[in-house]
Amino acid sequence: MPGLARDTCWFKSSRSAAASDNCVEVRLLDNAVRVRDSKAPDDGVLAFSSAAWGSFLASLKA
């Protein structure tokens, strides 16, 4: 819908183990992706363009 911004809020991968301490959280926005450490969410956020994030995921799958 026009006018609505995309924001998934923070989430962990569905492949993250529930008891694992080694997780990152991701937040998808309209033109950006944010990544943070799930154990220390206030310690900073990495920001990527949507295109850079897509390239990163493609390289992981290759």
MMTF fields as JSON, N, C-alpha, C and O atoms, coordinates in Angstrom:
{
  "mmtfVersion": "1.0.0",
  "mmtfProducer": "UNKNOWN",
  "numBonds": 247,
  "numAtoms": 248,
  "numGroups": 62,
  "numChains": 1,
  "numModels": 1,
  "chainsPerModel": [1],
  "groupsPerChain": [62],
  "chainIdList": ["A"],
  "bondAtomList": [4, 2, 8, 6, 12, 10, 16, 14, 20, 18, 24, 22, 28, 26, 32, 30, 36, 34, 40, 38, 44, 42, 48, 46, 52, 50, 56, 54, 60, 58, 64, 62, 68, 66, 72, 70, 76, 74, 80, 78, 84, 82, 88, 86, 92, 90, 96, 94, 100, 98, 104, 102, 108, 106, 112, 110, 116, 114, 120, 118, 124, 122, 128, 126, 132, 130, 136, 134, 140, 138, 144, 142, 148, 146, 152, 150, 156, 154, 160, 158, 164, 162, 168, 166, 172, 170, 176, 174, 180, 178, 184, 182, 188, 186, 192, 190, 196, 194, 200, 198, 204, 202, 208, 206, 212, 210, 216, 214, 220, 218, 224, 222, 228, 226, 232, 230, 236, 234, 240, 238, 244, 242],
  "bondOrderList": [1, 1, 1, 1, 1, 1, 1, 1, 1, 1, 1, 1, 1, 1, 1, 1, 1, 1, 1, 1, 1, 1, 1, 1, 1, 1, 1, 1, 1, 1, 1, 1, 1, 1, 1, 1, 1, 1, 1, 1, 1, 1, 1, 1, 1, 1, 1, 1, 1, 1, 1, 1, 1, 1, 1, 1, 1, 1, 1, 1, 1],
  "groupList": [{"groupName": "MET", "atomNameList": ["N", "CA", "C", "O"], "elementList": ["N", "C", "C", "O"], "formalChargeList": [0, 0, 0, 0], "bondAtomList": [1, 0, 2, 1, 3, 2], "bondOrderList": [1, 1, 2], "singleLetterCode": "M", "chemCompType": "L-PEPTIDE LINKING"}, {"groupName": "PRO", "atomNameList": ["N", "CA", "C", "O"], "elementList": ["N", "C", "C", "O"], "formalChargeList": [0, 0, 0, 0], "bondAtomList": [1, 0, 2, 1, 3, 2], "bondOrderList": [1, 1, 2], "singleLetterCode": "P", "chemCompType": "L-PEPTIDE LINKING"}, {"groupName": "GLY", "atomNameList": ["N", "CA", "C", "O"], "elementList": ["N", "C", "C", "O"], "formalChargeList": [0, 0, 0, 0], "bondAtomList": [1, 0, 2, 1, 3, 2], "bondOrderList": [1, 1, 2], "singleLetterCode": "G", "chemCompType": "PEPTIDE LINKING"}, {"groupName": "LEU", "atomNameList": ["N", "CA", "C", "O"], "elementList": ["N", "C", "C", "O"], "formalChargeList": [0, 0, 0, 0], "bondAtomList": [1, 0, 2, 1, 3, 2], "bondOrderList": [1, 1, 2], "singleLetterCode": "L", "chemCompType": "L-PEPTIDE LINKING"}, {"groupName": "ALA", "atomNameList": ["N", "CA", "C", "O"], "elementList": ["N", "C", "C", "O"], "formalChargeList": [0, 0, 0, 0], "bondAtomList": [1, 0, 2, 1, 3, 2], "bondOrderList": [1, 1, 2], "singleLetterCode": "A", "chemCompType": "L-PEPTIDE LINKING"}, {"groupName": "ARG", "atomNameList": ["N", "CA", "C", "O"], "elementList": ["N", "C", "C", "O"], "formalChargeList": [0, 0, 0, 0], "bondAtomList": [1, 0, 2, 1, 3, 2], "bondOrderList": [1, 1, 2], "singleLetterCode": "R", "chemCompType": "L-PEPTIDE LINKING"}, {"groupName": "ASP", "atomNameList": ["N", "CA", "C", "O"], "elementList": ["N", "C", "C", "O"], "formalChargeList": [0, 0, 0, 0], "bondAtomList": [1, 0, 2, 1, 3, 2], "bondOrderList": [1, 1, 2], "singleLetterCode": "D", "chemCompType": "L-PEPTIDE LINKING"}, {"groupName": "THR", "atomNameList": ["N", "CA", "C", "O"], "elementList": ["N", "C", "C", "O"], "formalChargeList": [0, 0, 0, 0], "bondAtomList": [1, 0, 2, 1, 3, 2], "bondOrderList": [1, 1, 2], "singleLetterCode": "T", "chemCompType": "L-PEPTIDE LINKING"}, {"groupName": "CYS", "atomNameList": ["N", "CA", "C", "O"], "elementList": ["N", "C", "C", "O"], "formalChargeList": [0, 0, 0, 0], "bondAtomList": [1, 0, 2, 1, 3, 2], "bondOrderList": [1, 1, 2], "singleLetterCode": "C", "chemCompType": "L-PEPTIDE LINKING"}, {"groupName": "TRP", "atomNameList": ["N", "CA", "C", "O"], "elementList": ["N", "C", "C", "O"], "formalChargeList": [0, 0, 0, 0], "bondAtomList": [1, 0, 2, 1, 3, 2], "bondOrderList": [1, 1, 2], "singleLetterCode": "W", "chemCompType": "L-PEPTIDE LINKING"}, {"groupName": "PHE", "atomNameList": ["N", "CA", "C", "O"], "elementList": ["N", "C", "C", "O"], "formalChargeList": [0, 0, 0, 0], "bondAtomList": [1, 0, 2, 1, 3, 2], "bondOrderList": [1, 1, 2], "singleLetterCode": "F", "chemCompType": "L-PEPTIDE LINKING"}, {"groupName": "LYS", "atomNameList": ["N", "CA", "C", "O"], "elementList": ["N", "C", "C", "O"], "formalChargeList": [0, 0, 0, 0], "bondAtomList": [1, 0, 2, 1, 3, 2], "bondOrderList": [1, 1, 2], "singleLetterCode": "K", "chemCompType": "L-PEPTIDE LINKING"}, {"groupName": "SER", "atomNameList": ["N", "CA", "C", "O"], "elementList": ["N", "C", "C", "O"], "formalChargeList": [0, 0, 0, 0], "bondAtomList": [1, 0, 2, 1, 3, 2], "bondOrderList": [1, 1, 2], "singleLetterCode": "S", "chemCompType": "L-PEPTIDE LINKING"}, {"groupName": "ASN", "atomNameList": ["N", "CA", "C", "O"], "elementList": ["N", "C", "C", "O"], "formalChargeList": [0, 0, 0, 0], "bondAtomList": [1, 0, 2, 1, 3, 2], "bondOrderList": [1, 1, 2], "singleLetterCode": "N", "chemCompType": "L-PEPTIDE LINKING"}, {"groupName": "VAL", "atomNameList": ["N", "CA", "C", "O"], "elementList": ["N", "C", "C", "O"], "formalChargeList": [0, 0, 0, 0], "bondAtomList": [1, 0, 2, 1, 3, 2], "bondOrderList": [1, 1, 2], "singleLetterCode": "V", "chemCompType": "L-PEPTIDE LINKING"}, {"groupName": "GLU", "atomNameList": ["N", "CA", "C", "O"], "elementList": ["N", "C", "C", "O"], "formalChargeList": [0, 0, 0, 0], "bondAtomList": [1, 0, 2, 1, 3, 2], "bondOrderList": [1, 1, 2], "singleLetterCode": "E", "chemCompType": "L-PEPTIDE LINKING"}],
  "groupTypeList": [0, 1, 2, 3, 4, 5, 6, 7, 8, 9, 10, 11, 12, 12, 5, 12, 4, 4, 4, 12, 6, 13, 8, 14, 15, 14, 5, 3, 3, 6, 13, 4, 14, 5, 14, 5, 6, 12, 11, 4, 1, 6, 6, 2, 14, 3, 4, 10, 12, 12, 4, 4, 9, 2, 12, 10, 3, 4, 12, 3, 11, 4],
  "groupIdList": [1, 2, 3, 4, 5, 6, 7, 8, 9, 10, 11, 12, 13, 14, 15, 16, 17, 18, 19, 20, 21, 22, 23, 24, 25, 26, 27, 28, 29, 30, 31, 32, 33, 34, 35, 36, 37, 38, 39, 40, 41, 42, 43, 44, 45, 46, 47, 48, 49, 50, 51, 52, 53, 54, 55, 56, 57, 58, 59, 60, 61, 62],
  "secStructList": [7, 6, 6, 7, 7, 7, 5, 7, 7, 1, 3, 3, 7, 6, 6, 1, 7, 6, 6, 7, 1, 7, 7, 3, 3, 3, 3, 3, 5, 1, 1, 3, 3, 3, 3, 3, 3, 6, 6, 7, 4, 4, 4, 7, 7, 3, 3, 3, 3, 2, 2, 2, 2, 2, 2, 2, 2, 2, 2, 2, 2, 7],
  "xCoordList": [0.838, 0.0, 0.883, 1.861, 0.565, 1.345, 1.284, 0.247, 2.419, 2.474, 2.859, 3.204, 2.813, 3.186, 4.649, 5.101, 5.366, 6.787, 6.963, 6.215, 7.954, 8.281, 9.153, 10.165, 8.773, 9.559, 9.168, 8.073, 10.062, 9.764, 9.971, 9.65, 10.493, 10.943, 12.101, 12.434, 12.699, 13.869, 13.434, 12.446, 14.181, 13.9, 15.196, 16.19, 15.162, 16.276, 15.92, 14.746, 16.919, 16.706, 15.899, 16.035, 15.077, 14.335, 15.281, 14.893, 16.522, 17.517, 18.324, 19.178, 18.071, 18.768, 18.209, 16.994, 19.096, 18.669, 18.168, 18.758, 17.102, 16.495, 17.476, 17.445, 18.335, 19.258, 20.612, 21.489, 20.789, 22.085, 22.301, 21.386, 23.529, 23.901, 24.553, 24.854, 24.778, 25.478, 24.49, 24.447, 23.704, 22.683, 22.82, 23.298, 22.394, 22.221, 20.748, 20.019, 20.323, 18.964, 19.01, 19.953, 17.99, 17.922, 16.619, 15.596, 16.682, 15.482, 15.476, 16.391, 14.454, 14.324, 13.476, 12.352, 14.026, 13.33, 13.16, 13.611, 12.525, 12.279, 13.549, 13.585, 14.575, 15.792, 17.04, 18.147, 16.871, 18.021, 17.777, 16.643, 18.864, 18.821, 19.712, 20.826, 19.232, 20.0, 20.304, 19.482, 21.48, 21.91, 22.517, 23.28, 22.174, 22.738, 22.946, 22.382, 23.749, 24.027, 22.831, 22.447, 22.247, 21.067, 21.374, 20.485, 22.623, 22.998, 23.255, 23.176, 23.555, 23.899, 23.249, 23.959, 21.938, 21.252, 21.527, 21.336, 21.968, 22.245, 23.687, 24.065, 24.487, 25.91, 26.208, 27.373, 25.201, 25.429, 24.719, 24.323, 24.571, 23.854, 24.676, 25.211, 24.778, 25.385, 24.275, 23.184, 24.545, 23.547, 24.058, 25.219, 23.19, 23.501, 22.399, 21.25, 22.741, 21.699, 20.993, 21.547, 19.793, 19.064, 19.811, 19.818, 20.438, 21.202, 22.416, 22.706, 23.122, 24.3, 23.883, 24.566, 22.778, 22.292, 21.893, 22.192, 21.226, 20.863, 22.074, 22.059, 23.126, 24.362, 25.01, 25.516, 25.0, 25.541, 24.804, 25.433, 23.48, 22.697, 22.916, 22.989, 23.02, 23.275, 24.621, 24.752, 25.624, 26.957, 26.923, 27.649, 26.117, 26.005, 25.356, 25.728, 24.397, 23.668, 24.465, 24.19, 25.462, 26.25, 27.255, 27.995],
  "yCoordList": [-1.176, 0.0, 1.239, 1.295, 2.206, 3.432, 4.134, 4.162, 4.697, 5.453, 4.642, 5.216, 3.322, 2.495, 2.111, 1.617, 2.34, 2.002, 0.545, 0.024, -0.091, -1.466, -1.431, -0.731, -2.173, -2.3, -3.612, -3.74, -4.578, -5.892, -5.969, -6.989, -4.928, -4.967, -5.969, -6.615, -6.099, -6.973, -8.428, -8.761, -9.304, -10.734, -11.519, -11.027, -12.759, -13.698, -14.664, -14.859, -15.254, -16.245, -17.419, -17.795, -17.98, -19.179, -20.355, -21.37, -20.222, -21.28, -21.109, -21.942, -20.055, -19.837, -20.797, -20.94, -21.443, -22.34, -21.503, -20.474, -21.936, -21.177, -20.955, -19.904, -21.919, -21.816, -21.221, -21.1, -20.854, -20.359, -18.907, -18.086, -18.6, -17.224, -16.532, -15.341, -17.228, -16.679, -16.303, -16.935, -15.274, -14.861, -13.381, -12.585, -13.051, -11.644, -11.435, -12.377, -10.199, -9.826, -8.927, -8.159, -9.034, -8.274, -7.488, -7.934, -6.316, -5.483, -4.986, -4.28, -5.351, -4.95, -3.692, -3.646, -2.677, -1.418, -1.215, -2.049, -0.136, 0.113, 0.01, -0.75, 0.758, 0.816, 0.465, 0.828, -0.234, -0.531, -1.795, -2.243, -2.35, -3.503, -3.173, -2.679, -3.442, -3.211, -4.559, -5.474, -4.685, -5.924, -5.563, -4.604, -6.34, -6.096, -7.418, -8.444, -7.38, -8.536, -8.732, -7.804, -9.911, -10.15, -10.094, -9.802, -10.369, -10.323, -8.9, -8.629, -8.003, -6.625, -5.653, -4.97, -5.58, -4.78, -3.276, -2.558, -2.804, -1.376, -1.001, 0.166, -1.98, -1.732, -1.278, -1.092, -1.099, -0.61, -1.444, -2.584, -0.847, -1.459, -1.278, -0.198, -2.326, -2.231, -1.935, -2.499, -1.064, -0.701, -1.068, -0.827, -1.645, -2.049, -1.575, -1.441, -1.321, -1.063, -2.39, -3.463, -2.301, -3.524, -4.324, -5.554, -3.627, -4.302, -5.023, -6.153, -4.385, -5.019, -6.244, -7.267, -6.153, -7.283, -8.437, -9.595, -8.126, -9.149, -9.85, -11.067, -9.094, -9.696, -10.586, -11.66, -10.146, -10.944, -12.276, -13.329, -12.227, -13.469, -14.387, -15.606, -13.811, -14.62, -15.325, -16.481, -14.63, -15.257, -16.381, -17.364, -16.269, -17.341, -18.582, -19.71, -18.362, -19.476, -20.165, -21.317, -19.463, -20.014, -21.039, -21.596],
  "zCoordList": [0.0, 0.0, 0.0, 0.745, -0.8, -0.813, 0.537, 1.2, 0.924, 2.165, 3.378, 4.412, 3.288, 4.425, 4.317, 3.284, 5.373, 5.392, 5.809, 6.636, 5.228, 5.604, 6.847, 6.878, 7.858, 9.087, 9.747, 10.294, 9.694, 10.253, 11.755, 12.365, 12.36, 13.748, 13.839, 12.846, 14.992, 15.144, 15.203, 15.857, 14.508, 14.554, 14.419, 13.884, 14.918, 14.755, 13.641, 13.326, 13.061, 12.02, 12.563, 13.727, 11.724, 12.118, 12.332, 12.911, 11.866, 12.047, 13.329, 13.634, 14.075, 15.344, 16.388, 16.527, 17.109, 18.182, 19.354, 19.685, 19.968, 21.07, 22.222, 22.863, 22.487, 23.616, 23.241, 24.096, 21.99, 21.536, 21.933, 21.861, 22.356, 22.675, 21.489, 21.574, 20.396, 19.24, 18.14, 17.084, 18.403, 17.448, 17.13, 17.939, 15.957, 15.6, 15.32, 15.006, 15.437, 15.098, 13.87, 13.679, 13.052, 11.808, 11.796, 12.315, 11.193, 11.007, 9.57, 9.147, 8.828, 7.429, 7.333, 7.832, 6.686, 6.456, 4.954, 4.169, 4.545, 3.121, 2.273, 1.305, 2.622, 1.81, 2.594, 2.198, 3.699, 4.538, 5.347, 5.517, 5.835, 6.728, 7.913, 7.738, 9.104, 10.327, 10.963, 10.907, 11.565, 12.21, 13.556, 13.662, 14.592, 15.924, 16.646, 16.266, 17.676, 18.531, 19.461, 20.174, 19.462, 20.292, 21.782, 22.582, 22.168, 23.589, 24.064, 25.262, 23.162, 23.525, 22.535, 21.797, 22.506, 21.498, 21.578, 20.596, 22.724, 22.873, 22.541, 22.645, 22.144, 21.873, 20.449, 20.098, 19.642, 18.284, 17.245, 17.487, 16.092, 14.983, 13.716, 13.469, 12.917, 11.592, 10.594, 10.688, 9.649, 8.644, 7.254, 6.922, 6.461, 5.089, 4.17, 4.59, 2.922, 1.931, 1.646, 1.882, 1.147, 0.794, -0.269, -0.234, -1.211, -2.27, -1.699, -2.092, -0.781, -0.173, 0.633, 0.596, 1.356, 2.143, 1.227, 1.52, 0.13, -0.839, -1.42, -1.603, -1.713, -2.222, -1.183, -1.509, 0.065, 1.161, 1.292, 1.398, 1.284, 1.398, 0.204, 0.362, -0.984, -2.185, -2.083, -2.487, -1.54, -1.419, -0.384, -0.537, 0.645, 1.628, 1.023, 1.346, 0.155, -0.454, -1.547, -1.885, -2.109, -3.213, -2.741, -3.551]
}
